[in-house]
Amino acid sequence: MEFQRLEQLKAEIGNASPDQVLDLQDVIQAVISQQVAEIALARRTQSRIQSKTCPHCRGVDVVLHGKDKNGRQRFRCRGCRRTFNILTGTPMPGFAVMRQT
């Protein structure tokens, strides 16, 4: 979904009735349950962007460094010059989310 449409949708939700909000909650819960792995990765990406900490040297001079072959955000530490993604240092560094169509 494009950014502008999402912002418009958010504004419209602010004007929804309580019954409509409950309906939306059900829809959102269904989407979350279908995309649980992708959502977990997105949350982890947001957290890494906010913390800007290198998992290798614990340095804080971390910048965005493109995307990997699975579309995950890559980062680069300017201190140790190593690159990493959100799964670096976890039991599943090569994990690929299978997208449902």
Biopython code that builds the backbone (N, CA, C, O; Angstrom):
import numpy as np
from Bio.PDB.StructureBuilder import StructureBuilder

atoms = [
    (1, "MET", "N", (0.851, -1.169, 0.000)),
    (1, "MET", "CA", (0.000, 0.000, 0.000)),
    (1, "MET", "C", (0.901, 1.238, 0.000)),
    (1, "MET", "O", (1.883, 1.311, 0.739)),
    (2, "GLU", "N", (0.556, 2.167, -0.813)),
    (2, "GLU", "CA", (1.375, 3.375, -0.896)),
    (2, "GLU", "C", (1.180, 4.246, 0.341)),
    (2, "GLU", "O", (0.134, 4.206, 0.988)),
    (3, "PHE", "N", (2.205, 5.031, 0.657)),
    (3, "PHE", "CA", (2.241, 5.851, 1.862)),
    (3, "PHE", "C", (1.047, 6.791, 1.965)),
    (3, "PHE", "O", (0.420, 6.881, 3.020)),
    (4, "GLN", "N", (0.733, 7.479, 0.896)),
    (4, "GLN", "CA", (-0.346, 8.469, 0.917)),
    (4, "GLN", "C", (-1.694, 7.806, 1.237)),
    (4, "GLN", "O", (-2.487, 8.338, 2.014)),
    (5, "ARG", "N", (-1.934, 6.665, 0.641)),
    (5, "ARG", "CA", (-3.199, 5.948, 0.889)),
    (5, "ARG", "C", (-3.268, 5.481, 2.339)),
    (5, "ARG", "O", (-4.327, 5.543, 2.964)),
    (6, "LEU", "N", (-2.141, 5.015, 2.873)),
    (6, "LEU", "CA", (-2.113, 4.578, 4.262)),
    (6, "LEU", "C", (-2.407, 5.742, 5.207)),
    (6, "LEU", "O", (-3.162, 5.582, 6.166)),
    (7, "GLU", "N", (-1.830, 6.888, 4.949)),
    (7, "GLU", "CA", (-2.086, 8.062, 5.789)),
    (7, "GLU", "C", (-3.559, 8.476, 5.725)),
    (7, "GLU", "O", (-4.142, 8.862, 6.739)),
    (8, "GLN", "N", (-4.147, 8.397, 4.555)),
    (8, "GLN", "CA", (-5.571, 8.717, 4.387)),
    (8, "GLN", "C", (-6.424, 7.719, 5.179)),
    (8, "GLN", "O", (-7.389, 8.103, 5.840)),
    (9, "LEU", "N", (-6.061, 6.451, 5.104)),
    (9, "LEU", "CA", (-6.792, 5.418, 5.840)),
    (9, "LEU", "C", (-6.705, 5.650, 7.346)),
    (9, "LEU", "O", (-7.702, 5.506, 8.054)),
    (10, "LYS", "N", (-5.531, 6.003, 7.833)),
    (10, "LYS", "CA", (-5.370, 6.297, 9.265)),
    (10, "LYS", "C", (-6.271, 7.458, 9.690)),
    (10, "LYS", "O", (-6.899, 7.408, 10.748)),
    (11, "ALA", "N", (-6.329, 8.493, 8.866)),
    (11, "ALA", "CA", (-7.186, 9.646, 9.184)),
    (11, "ALA", "C", (-8.654, 9.235, 9.215)),
    (11, "ALA", "O", (-9.401, 9.682, 10.086)),
    (12, "GLU", "N", (-9.068, 8.407, 8.294)),
    (12, "GLU", "CA", (-10.453, 7.960, 8.242)),
    (12, "GLU", "C", (-10.800, 7.094, 9.451)),
    (12, "GLU", "O", (-11.917, 7.165, 9.963)),
    (13, "ILE", "N", (-9.861, 6.286, 9.905)),
    (13, "ILE", "CA", (-10.108, 5.433, 11.071)),
    (13, "ILE", "C", (-10.385, 6.287, 12.302)),
    (13, "ILE", "O", (-11.162, 5.892, 13.172)),
    (14, "GLY", "N", (-9.757, 7.448, 12.377)),
    (14, "GLY", "CA", (-10.002, 8.353, 13.500)),
    (14, "GLY", "C", (-11.442, 8.801, 13.597)),
    (14, "GLY", "O", (-11.884, 9.216, 14.668)),
    (15, "ASN", "N", (-12.182, 8.731, 12.511)),
    (15, "ASN", "CA", (-13.592, 9.138, 12.488)),
    (15, "ASN", "C", (-14.555, 7.951, 12.571)),
    (15, "ASN", "O", (-15.769, 8.129, 12.464)),
    (16, "ALA", "N", (-14.024, 6.756, 12.758)),
    (16, "ALA", "CA", (-14.861, 5.553, 12.787)),
    (16, "ALA", "C", (-15.664, 5.461, 14.082)),
    (16, "ALA", "O", (-15.250, 5.966, 15.125)),
    (17, "SER", "N", (-16.804, 4.815, 13.994)),
    (17, "SER", "CA", (-17.638, 4.581, 15.172)),
    (17, "SER", "C", (-17.019, 3.441, 15.997)),
    (17, "SER", "O", (-16.169, 2.707, 15.493)),
    (18, "PRO", "N", (-17.438, 3.291, 17.252)),
    (18, "PRO", "CA", (-16.914, 2.186, 18.068)),
    (18, "PRO", "C", (-17.149, 0.809, 17.424)),
    (18, "PRO", "O", (-16.278, -0.058, 17.487)),
    (19, "ASP", "N", (-18.310, 0.611, 16.813)),
    (19, "ASP", "CA", (-18.578, -0.669, 16.145)),
    (19, "ASP", "C", (-17.633, -0.879, 14.962)),
    (19, "ASP", "O", (-17.154, -1.990, 14.733)),
    (20, "GLN", "N", (-17.373, 0.176, 14.225)),
    (20, "GLN", "CA", (-16.459, 0.072, 13.090)),
    (20, "GLN", "C", (-15.036, -0.209, 13.564)),
    (20, "GLN", "O", (-14.309, -0.970, 12.926)),
    (21, "VAL", "N", (-14.639, 0.395, 14.668)),
    (21, "VAL", "CA", (-13.302, 0.143, 15.222)),
    (21, "VAL", "C", (-13.167, -1.325, 15.622)),
    (21, "VAL", "O", (-12.126, -1.938, 15.389)),
    (22, "LEU", "N", (-14.216, -1.890, 16.223)),
    (22, "LEU", "CA", (-14.173, -3.309, 16.584)),
    (22, "LEU", "C", (-14.060, -4.194, 15.343)),
    (22, "LEU", "O", (-13.328, -5.183, 15.349)),
    (23, "ASP", "N", (-14.783, -3.840, 14.283)),
    (23, "ASP", "CA", (-14.671, -4.590, 13.025)),
    (23, "ASP", "C", (-13.247, -4.508, 12.475)),
    (23, "ASP", "O", (-12.682, -5.504, 12.022)),
    (24, "LEU", "N", (-12.687, -3.314, 12.524)),
    (24, "LEU", "CA", (-11.315, -3.131, 12.049)),
    (24, "LEU", "C", (-10.331, -3.937, 12.890)),
    (24, "LEU", "O", (-9.371, -4.498, 12.362)),
    (25, "GLN", "N", (-10.565, -3.991, 14.173)),
    (25, "GLN", "CA", (-9.698, -4.764, 15.051)),
    (25, "GLN", "C", (-9.694, -6.238, 14.638)),
    (25, "GLN", "O", (-8.645, -6.880, 14.617)),
    (26, "ASP", "N", (-10.867, -6.763, 14.314)),
    (26, "ASP", "CA", (-10.960, -8.159, 13.862)),
    (26, "ASP", "C", (-10.179, -8.371, 12.572)),
    (26, "ASP", "O", (-9.478, -9.372, 12.423)),
    (27, "VAL", "N", (-10.299, -7.433, 11.641)),
    (27, "VAL", "CA", (-9.581, -7.544, 10.367)),
    (27, "VAL", "C", (-8.069, -7.497, 10.602)),
    (27, "VAL", "O", (-7.317, -8.284, 10.027)),
    (28, "ILE", "N", (-7.640, -6.572, 11.447)),
    (28, "ILE", "CA", (-6.206, -6.430, 11.725)),
    (28, "ILE", "C", (-5.669, -7.685, 12.411)),
    (28, "ILE", "O", (-4.577, -8.144, 12.078)),
    (29, "GLN", "N", (-6.417, -8.248, 13.363)),
    (29, "GLN", "CA", (-5.990, -9.475, 14.032)),
    (29, "GLN", "C", (-5.849, -10.622, 13.034)),
    (29, "GLN", "O", (-4.919, -11.421, 13.140)),
    (30, "ALA", "N", (-6.753, -10.709, 12.077)),
    (30, "ALA", "CA", (-6.671, -11.762, 11.059)),
    (30, "ALA", "C", (-5.419, -11.589, 10.203)),
    (30, "ALA", "O", (-4.740, -12.566, 9.889)),
    (31, "VAL", "N", (-5.116, -10.359, 9.828)),
    (31, "VAL", "CA", (-3.922, -10.084, 9.020)),
    (31, "VAL", "C", (-2.664, -10.413, 9.825)),
    (31, "VAL", "O", (-1.720, -10.997, 9.293)),
    (32, "ILE", "N", (-2.651, -10.041, 11.096)),
    (32, "ILE", "CA", (-1.496, -10.328, 11.951)),
    (32, "ILE", "C", (-1.271, -11.833, 12.046)),
    (32, "ILE", "O", (-0.132, -12.291, 11.950)),
    (33, "SER", "N", (-2.328, -12.601, 12.230)),
    (33, "SER", "CA", (-2.162, -14.048, 12.359)),
    (33, "SER", "C", (-1.665, -14.681, 11.063)),
    (33, "SER", "O", (-0.964, -15.692, 11.105)),
    (34, "GLN", "N", (-2.013, -14.109, 9.922)),
    (34, "GLN", "CA", (-1.547, -14.627, 8.640)),
    (34, "GLN", "C", (-0.101, -14.234, 8.360)),
    (34, "GLN", "O", (0.616, -14.959, 7.669)),
    (35, "GLN", "N", (0.329, -13.101, 8.888)),
    (35, "GLN", "CA", (1.654, -12.575, 8.571)),
    (35, "GLN", "C", (2.531, -12.456, 9.814)),
    (35, "GLN", "O", (3.337, -11.531, 9.916)),
    (36, "VAL", "N", (2.384, -13.375, 10.749)),
    (36, "VAL", "CA", (3.063, -13.249, 12.033)),
    (36, "VAL", "C", (4.585, -13.169, 11.886)),
    (36, "VAL", "O", (5.216, -12.372, 12.581)),
    (37, "ALA", "N", (5.184, -13.955, 11.018)),
    (37, "ALA", "CA", (6.643, -13.929, 10.859)),
    (37, "ALA", "C", (7.109, -12.606, 10.252)),
    (37, "ALA", "O", (8.081, -12.011, 10.716)),
    (38, "GLU", "N", (6.420, -12.158, 9.228)),
    (38, "GLU", "CA", (6.793, -10.891, 8.594)),
    (38, "GLU", "C", (6.628, -9.718, 9.552)),
    (38, "GLU", "O", (7.444, -8.796, 9.552)),
    (39, "ILE", "N", (5.586, -9.747, 10.360)),
    (39, "ILE", "CA", (5.358, -8.672, 11.322)),
    (39, "ILE", "C", (6.435, -8.684, 12.407)),
    (39, "ILE", "O", (6.912, -7.629, 12.825)),
    (40, "ALA", "N", (6.812, -9.871, 12.855)),
    (40, "ALA", "CA", (7.887, -9.964, 13.855)),
    (40, "ALA", "C", (9.187, -9.402, 13.299)),
    (40, "ALA", "O", (9.911, -8.702, 14.007)),
    (41, "LEU", "N", (9.490, -9.699, 12.047)),
    (41, "LEU", "CA", (10.698, -9.162, 11.422)),
    (41, "LEU", "C", (10.616, -7.648, 11.258)),
    (41, "LEU", "O", (11.611, -6.947, 11.443)),
    (42, "ALA", "N", (9.444, -7.146, 10.914)),
    (42, "ALA", "CA", (9.268, -5.696, 10.770)),
    (42, "ALA", "C", (9.461, -5.002, 12.117)),
    (42, "ALA", "O", (10.084, -3.942, 12.189)),
    (43, "ARG", "N", (8.928, -5.598, 13.180)),
    (43, "ARG", "CA", (9.112, -5.018, 14.519)),
    (43, "ARG", "C", (10.590, -5.025, 14.912)),
    (43, "ARG", "O", (11.098, -4.061, 15.484)),
    (44, "ARG", "N", (11.262, -6.120, 14.598)),
    (44, "ARG", "CA", (12.692, -6.219, 14.927)),
    (44, "ARG", "C", (13.493, -5.190, 14.132)),
    (44, "ARG", "O", (14.437, -4.597, 14.654)),
    (45, "THR", "N", (13.121, -4.980, 12.876)),
    (45, "THR", "CA", (13.794, -3.970, 12.052)),
    (45, "THR", "C", (13.604, -2.584, 12.658)),
    (45, "THR", "O", (14.566, -1.825, 12.776)),
    (46, "GLN", "N", (12.385, -2.248, 13.042)),
    (46, "GLN", "CA", (12.115, -0.946, 13.646)),
    (46, "GLN", "C", (12.937, -0.766, 14.916)),
    (46, "GLN", "O", (13.487, 0.309, 15.158)),
    (47, "SER", "N", (13.018, -1.811, 15.720)),
    (47, "SER", "CA", (13.782, -1.751, 16.962)),
    (47, "SER", "C", (15.269, -1.521, 16.682)),
    (47, "SER", "O", (15.919, -0.732, 17.367)),
    (48, "ARG", "N", (15.802, -2.215, 15.674)),
    (48, "ARG", "CA", (17.225, -2.068, 15.330)),
    (48, "ARG", "C", (17.497, -0.664, 14.805)),
    (48, "ARG", "O", (18.527, -0.073, 15.128)),
    (49, "ILE", "N", (16.589, -0.128, 14.004)),
    (49, "ILE", "CA", (16.757, 1.230, 13.482)),
    (49, "ILE", "C", (16.777, 2.231, 14.636)),
    (49, "ILE", "O", (17.562, 3.179, 14.621)),
    (50, "GLN", "N", (15.929, 2.028, 15.622)),
    (50, "GLN", "CA", (15.877, 2.953, 16.762)),
    (50, "GLN", "C", (17.091, 2.806, 17.674)),
    (50, "GLN", "O", (17.627, 3.805, 18.153)),
    (51, "SER", "N", (17.533, 1.569, 17.919)),
    (51, "SER", "CA", (18.652, 1.366, 18.848)),
    (51, "SER", "C", (20.000, 1.675, 18.208)),
    (51, "SER", "O", (20.925, 2.119, 18.888)),
    (52, "LYS", "N", (20.115, 1.439, 16.888)),
    (52, "LYS", "CA", (21.355, 1.683, 16.146)),
    (52, "LYS", "C", (22.578, 1.129, 16.879)),
    (52, "LYS", "O", (23.566, 1.834, 17.088)),
    (53, "THR", "N", (22.493, -0.144, 17.263)),
    (53, "THR", "CA", (23.593, -0.804, 17.948)),
    (53, "THR", "C", (24.102, -1.967, 17.113)),
    (53, "THR", "O", (23.313, -2.767, 16.610)),
    (54, "CYS", "N", (25.412, -2.063, 16.963)),
    (54, "CYS", "CA", (26.029, -3.144, 16.193)),
    (54, "CYS", "C", (26.060, -4.417, 17.036)),
    (54, "CYS", "O", (26.520, -4.381, 18.178)),
    (55, "PRO", "N", (25.580, -5.547, 16.498)),
    (55, "PRO", "CA", (25.604, -6.793, 17.259)),
    (55, "PRO", "C", (27.018, -7.374, 17.377)),
    (55, "PRO", "O", (27.253, -8.270, 18.189)),
    (56, "HIS", "N", (27.956, -6.872, 16.574)),
    (56, "HIS", "CA", (29.320, -7.389, 16.593)),
    (56, "HIS", "C", (30.191, -6.679, 17.627)),
    (56, "HIS", "O", (30.844, -7.329, 18.443)),
    (57, "CYS", "N", (30.201, -5.352, 17.592)),
    (57, "CYS", "CA", (31.094, -4.579, 18.468)),
    (57, "CYS", "C", (30.343, -3.721, 19.480)),
    (57, "CYS", "O", (30.965, -3.062, 20.314)),
    (58, "ARG", "N", (29.011, -3.723, 19.415)),
    (58, "ARG", "CA", (28.146, -2.908, 20.263)),
    (58, "ARG", "C", (28.318, -1.417, 20.019)),
    (58, "ARG", "O", (27.911, -0.592, 20.836)),
    (59, "GLY", "N", (28.924, -1.081, 18.888)),
    (59, "GLY", "CA", (29.064, 0.319, 18.520)),
    (59, "GLY", "C", (27.713, 0.926, 18.204)),
    (59, "GLY", "O", (26.746, 0.214, 17.933)),
    (60, "VAL", "N", (27.653, 2.256, 18.242)),
    (60, "VAL", "CA", (26.375, 2.945, 18.009)),
    (60, "VAL", "C", (26.390, 3.782, 16.732)),
    (60, "VAL", "O", (25.440, 4.517, 16.465)),
    (61, "ASP", "N", (27.443, 3.680, 15.950)),
    (61, "ASP", "CA", (27.518, 4.424, 14.689)),
    (61, "ASP", "C", (27.104, 3.493, 13.554)),
    (61, "ASP", "O", (27.931, 3.048, 12.758)),
    (62, "VAL", "N", (25.802, 3.210, 13.497)),
    (62, "VAL", "CA", (25.236, 2.258, 12.549)),
    (62, "VAL", "C", (24.377, 3.003, 11.536)),
    (62, "VAL", "O", (23.601, 3.887, 11.898)),
    (63, "VAL", "N", (24.521, 2.637, 10.261)),
    (63, "VAL", "CA", (23.743, 3.271, 9.197)),
    (63, "VAL", "C", (23.005, 2.210, 8.390)),
    (63, "VAL", "O", (23.393, 1.041, 8.386)),
    (64, "LEU", "N", (21.945, 2.620, 7.709)),
    (64, "LEU", "CA", (21.228, 1.719, 6.809)),
    (64, "LEU", "C", (22.139, 1.383, 5.642)),
    (64, "LEU", "O", (22.894, 2.234, 5.174)),
    (65, "HIS", "N", (22.068, 0.134, 5.167)),
    (65, "HIS", "CA", (22.994, -0.329, 4.135)),
    (65, "HIS", "C", (22.286, -1.211, 3.106)),
    (65, "HIS", "O", (22.744, -2.315, 2.813)),
    (66, "GLY", "N", (21.187, -0.732, 2.567)),
    (66, "GLY", "CA", (20.466, -1.470, 1.524)),
    (66, "GLY", "C", (19.625, -2.609, 2.074)),
    (66, "GLY", "O", (19.324, -2.667, 3.266)),
    (67, "LYS", "N", (19.254, -3.509, 1.179)),
    (67, "LYS", "CA", (18.421, -4.661, 1.533)),
    (67, "LYS", "C", (19.162, -5.935, 1.142)),
    (67, "LYS", "O", (19.964, -5.927, 0.208)),
    (68, "ASP", "N", (18.893, -7.039, 1.860)),
    (68, "ASP", "CA", (19.489, -8.315, 1.484)),
    (68, "ASP", "C", (18.613, -9.011, 0.445)),
    (68, "ASP", "O", (17.586, -8.470, 0.037)),
    (69, "LYS", "N", (19.014, -10.207, 0.014)),
    (69, "LYS", "CA", (18.288, -10.899, -1.059)),
    (69, "LYS", "C", (16.856, -11.265, -0.676)),
    (69, "LYS", "O", (16.027, -11.521, -1.549)),
    (70, "ASN", "N", (16.559, -11.291, 0.636)),
    (70, "ASN", "CA", (15.205, -11.593, 1.099)),
    (70, "ASN", "C", (14.390, -10.331, 1.376)),
    (70, "ASN", "O", (13.267, -10.409, 1.873)),
    (71, "GLY", "N", (14.959, -9.170, 1.053)),
    (71, "GLY", "CA", (14.251, -7.917, 1.230)),
    (71, "GLY", "C", (14.362, -7.321, 2.619)),
    (71, "GLY", "O", (13.714, -6.317, 2.916)),
    (72, "ARG", "N", (15.188, -7.937, 3.488)),
    (72, "ARG", "CA", (15.375, -7.406, 4.836)),
    (72, "ARG", "C", (16.347, -6.243, 4.823)),
    (72, "ARG", "O", (17.288, -6.213, 4.030)),
    (73, "GLN", "N", (16.113, -5.287, 5.709)),
    (73, "GLN", "CA", (17.011, -4.141, 5.841)),
    (73, "GLN", "C", (18.393, -4.610, 6.293)),
    (73, "GLN", "O", (18.510, -5.422, 7.212)),
    (74, "ARG", "N", (19.434, -4.098, 5.645)),
    (74, "ARG", "CA", (20.807, -4.354, 6.069)),
    (74, "ARG", "C", (21.325, -3.101, 6.749)),
    (74, "ARG", "O", (20.867, -1.990, 6.483)),
    (75, "PHE", "N", (22.291, -3.305, 7.632)),
    (75, "PHE", "CA", (22.905, -2.211, 8.375)),
    (75, "PHE", "C", (24.413, -2.339, 8.244)),
    (75, "PHE", "O", (24.931, -3.417, 7.954)),
    (76, "ARG", "N", (25.115, -1.228, 8.460)),
    (76, "ARG", "CA", (26.569, -1.256, 8.457)),
    (76, "ARG", "C", (27.064, -0.445, 9.641)),
    (76, "ARG", "O", (26.612, 0.672, 9.890)),
    (77, "CYS", "N", (28.006, -1.038, 10.365)),
    (77, "CYS", "CA", (28.610, -0.361, 11.502)),
    (77, "CYS", "C", (29.829, 0.400, 10.997)),
    (77, "CYS", "O", (30.716, -0.184, 10.375)),
    (78, "ARG", "N", (29.871, 1.675, 11.259)),
    (78, "ARG", "CA", (31.015, 2.474, 10.834)),
    (78, "ARG", "C", (32.224, 2.228, 11.731)),
    (78, "ARG", "O", (33.355, 2.534, 11.354)),
    (79, "GLY", "N", (31.985, 1.677, 12.915)),
    (79, "GLY", "CA", (33.085, 1.385, 13.832)),
    (79, "GLY", "C", (33.883, 0.166, 13.387)),
    (79, "GLY", "O", (35.082, 0.269, 13.124)),
    (80, "CYS", "N", (33.221, -0.990, 13.301)),
    (80, "CYS", "CA", (33.924, -2.230, 12.913)),
    (80, "CYS", "C", (33.793, -2.531, 11.427)),
    (80, "CYS", "O", (34.398, -3.482, 10.933)),
    (81, "ARG", "N", (33.003, -1.723, 10.702)),
    (81, "ARG", "CA", (32.816, -1.828, 9.258)),
    (81, "ARG", "C", (32.116, -3.111, 8.814)),
    (81, "ARG", "O", (32.148, -3.443, 7.629)),
    (82, "ARG", "N", (31.491, -3.833, 9.727)),
    (82, "ARG", "CA", (30.787, -5.058, 9.370)),
    (82, "ARG", "C", (29.330, -4.745, 9.052)),
    (82, "ARG", "O", (28.760, -3.776, 9.552)),
    (83, "THR", "N", (28.748, -5.582, 8.215)),
    (83, "THR", "CA", (27.335, -5.433, 7.883)),
    (83, "THR", "C", (26.545, -6.527, 8.587)),
    (83, "THR", "O", (27.089, -7.566, 8.961)),
    (84, "PHE", "N", (25.261, -6.276, 8.757)),
    (84, "PHE", "CA", (24.399, -7.235, 9.424)),
    (84, "PHE", "C", (22.953, -6.921, 9.091)),
    (84, "PHE", "O", (22.639, -5.846, 8.580)),
    (85, "ASN", "N", (22.069, -7.879, 9.391)),
    (85, "ASN", "CA", (20.638, -7.639, 9.261)),
    (85, "ASN", "C", (19.981, -7.939, 10.603)),
    (85, "ASN", "O", (20.676, -8.179, 11.590)),
    (86, "ILE", "N", (18.682, -7.928, 10.651)),
    (86, "ILE", "CA", (17.984, -8.081, 11.927)),
    (86, "ILE", "C", (18.096, -9.475, 12.511)),
    (86, "ILE", "O", (17.811, -9.669, 13.693)),
    (87, "LEU", "N", (18.502, -10.446, 11.719)),
    (87, "LEU", "CA", (18.625, -11.816, 12.220)),
    (87, "LEU", "C", (20.051, -12.192, 12.598)),
    (87, "LEU", "O", (20.284, -13.297, 13.089)),
    (88, "THR", "N", (21.001, -11.303, 12.381)),
    (88, "THR", "CA", (22.385, -11.574, 12.756)),
    (88, "THR", "C", (22.453, -11.801, 14.261)),
    (88, "THR", "O", (21.913, -11.023, 15.048)),
    (89, "GLY", "N", (23.119, -12.868, 14.641)),
    (89, "GLY", "CA", (23.265, -13.182, 16.059)),
    (89, "GLY", "C", (22.097, -13.953, 16.642)),
    (89, "GLY", "O", (22.047, -14.179, 17.851)),
    (90, "THR", "N", (21.156, -14.362, 15.799)),
    (90, "THR", "CA", (20.016, -15.162, 16.266)),
    (90, "THR", "C", (20.206, -16.595, 15.784)),
    (90, "THR", "O", (21.086, -16.854, 14.963)),
    (91, "PRO", "N", (19.403, -17.526, 16.275)),
    (91, "PRO", "CA", (19.507, -18.910, 15.805)),
    (91, "PRO", "C", (19.092, -19.103, 14.349)),
    (91, "PRO", "O", (19.296, -20.182, 13.793)),
    (92, "MET", "N", (18.519, -18.089, 13.728)),
    (92, "MET", "CA", (18.037, -18.242, 12.351)),
    (92, "MET", "C", (18.543, -17.125, 11.435)),
    (92, "MET", "O", (17.730, -16.403, 10.858)),
    (93, "PRO", "N", (19.860, -16.963, 11.285)),
    (93, "PRO", "CA", (20.366, -15.852, 10.478)),
    (93, "PRO", "C", (20.005, -15.937, 8.996)),
    (93, "PRO", "O", (19.942, -14.904, 8.330)),
    (94, "GLY", "N", (19.769, -17.120, 8.467)),
    (94, "GLY", "CA", (19.434, -17.259, 7.054)),
    (94, "GLY", "C", (17.958, -17.465, 6.800)),
    (94, "GLY", "O", (17.569, -17.850, 5.698)),
    (95, "PHE", "N", (17.127, -17.217, 7.801)),
    (95, "PHE", "CA", (15.687, -17.447, 7.715)),
    (95, "PHE", "C", (15.060, -16.596, 6.613)),
    (95, "PHE", "O", (15.299, -15.392, 6.529)),
    (96, "ALA", "N", (14.258, -17.241, 5.772)),
    (96, "ALA", "CA", (13.549, -16.521, 4.714)),
    (96, "ALA", "C", (12.048, -16.694, 4.947)),
    (96, "ALA", "O", (11.567, -17.816, 5.105)),
    (97, "VAL", "N", (11.326, -15.606, 4.968)),
    (97, "VAL", "CA", (9.881, -15.645, 5.149)),
    (97, "VAL", "C", (9.249, -16.029, 3.810)),
    (97, "VAL", "O", (9.538, -15.430, 2.774)),
    (98, "MET", "N", (8.395, -17.025, 3.856)),
    (98, "MET", "CA", (7.683, -17.434, 2.640)),
    (98, "MET", "C", (6.427, -16.588, 2.540)),
    (98, "MET", "O", (5.527, -16.708, 3.370)),
    (99, "ARG", "N", (6.364, -15.751, 1.549)),
    (99, "ARG", "CA", (5.214, -14.863, 1.389)),
    (99, "ARG", "C", (4.020, -15.629, 0.834)),
    (99, "ARG", "O", (4.141, -16.434, -0.090)),
    (100, "GLN", "N", (2.853, -15.349, 1.437)),
    (100, "GLN", "CA", (1.622, -15.967, 0.946)),
    (100, "GLN", "C", (1.010, -15.049, -0.097)),
    (100, "GLN", "O", (1.028, -13.827, 0.052)),
    (101, "THR", "N", (0.471, -15.637, -1.148)),
    (101, "THR", "CA", (-0.166, -14.811, -2.188)),
    (101, "THR", "C", (-1.635, -15.105, -2.256)),
    (101, "THR", "O", (-2.347, -14.513, -3.067)),
]
sb = StructureBuilder()
sb.init_structure("model")
sb.init_model(0)
sb.init_chain("A")
sb.init_seg("    ")
for serial, (resi, resn, name, xyz) in enumerate(atoms, 1):
    if name == "N":
        sb.init_residue(resn, " ", resi, " ")
    sb.init_atom(name, np.array(xyz, "f"), 0.0, 1.0, " ", f" {name:<3s}", serial, name[0])
structure = sb.get_structure()
